[in-house]
Amino acid sequence: MSRCHNFSAGPAVLPLSVIEQLQQALPDFQGTGLGLMELSHRSAAFDAVHRSAEERLRRVLSIPDDYRVLFLQGGASLQFHMIPLNLLRADESADFVVTGTWAKKAHAEAVRIRQAQAIWDAAETNYDRLPASVTPSPGATYLHYCSNNTIFGTQFPDALDVDVPLVCDMSSDICSRPVDVSRHAVVFAGAQKNLGPSGVTAVILSPWAMQRAPGGLPPMLDYQLQVDKRGLFNTPNTFGIYALERVLAWVEESGGLDAIAAQNEAKAQALYGEIDRTPFWTGHAERTVRSQMNVAFRSPSAQLDAAFVAEADAAGLKGLKGHRSVGGLRASIYNACGVDSVGALVAFMQDFSARNG
Ligand code: PMP
């Protein structure tokens, strides 16, 4: 078996030890004689997995006991709709900090059904920066932000400091560093970067959010009903939830979020160190708000960018093409992207810049 260095933005690299555990569970899950994908979602075996996934997420993120945790389908994108549907009444409005594509899409979904304001938008500079602070509009019911911009490579250092309930799209940096969940009304994340495969979305709901959710909505979209049924209103992604449970076990075995964050910081420093070492490379994001998860950069020309992607691919460094809305190059270095992968990329960049500079 030969595994390449995977810098894909998502679905993204998972720990090999987790993939091997999944492989083992496929034909016979823990001696049940039934394969992982063949287990009933109502079985005792799956119930134990489901509960353990929730317990681990609660432990890893220090989620307050009175918050609810769901593993839903529909991706982070469905939460763009479910959040305003459940939290906003017809005469109310929410604020959006538009720091990139995903916050913009979330705002667009909210506007489709409710009132919503973009109180900050960095489109003019192609989302290379973040606001130092934001002022919610008077009477805003909640404020939506995206902690890490997967495409443009910017990341807030911390939860926003505002006095309205905060909704955070943590899809691309959940469990990459400690975070104060208790400062949020809702946290959600598609699993396919730091938590597991696509097809599972972690949704964390505060008592405030649960109180606001009116109930009586179409069942799949109804937080009250989904919480009442513990996310088992219909058949959940059983495979994905087991994978997520195993990834969280790996996070805990790796020393938890402090240890993971230290490693993520070291990886990001190595990569940005190379970008800053020579004028050959240009980083997209302003230095003070650089993401530790998605590093967006470019070489001196679009032709060299294309050559870089092709040569890197041939050398076993995969997924380095920048998103079409920013161009250039992007290295996603999520939790499971090892120090060795980042080292290999830095060495390749040094060689490439020496040959083409
Ligand atoms: N938010 C962020 C920050 C993302 O990076 C993505 C996907 N890359 C999404 C939302 C959309 O996620 P999904 O595909 O799970 O709907």
Boltz pocket constraint, residues with backbone or C-beta under 6 A from the ligand:
constraints:
  - pocket:
      binder: B
      contacts: [[A, 9], [A, 10], [A, 74], [A, 75], [A, 76], [A, 77], [A, 78], [A, 102], [A, 146], [A, 148], [A, 149], [A, 150], [A, 169], [A, 170], [A, 171], [A, 172], [A, 190], [A, 191]]
      max_distance: 6.0
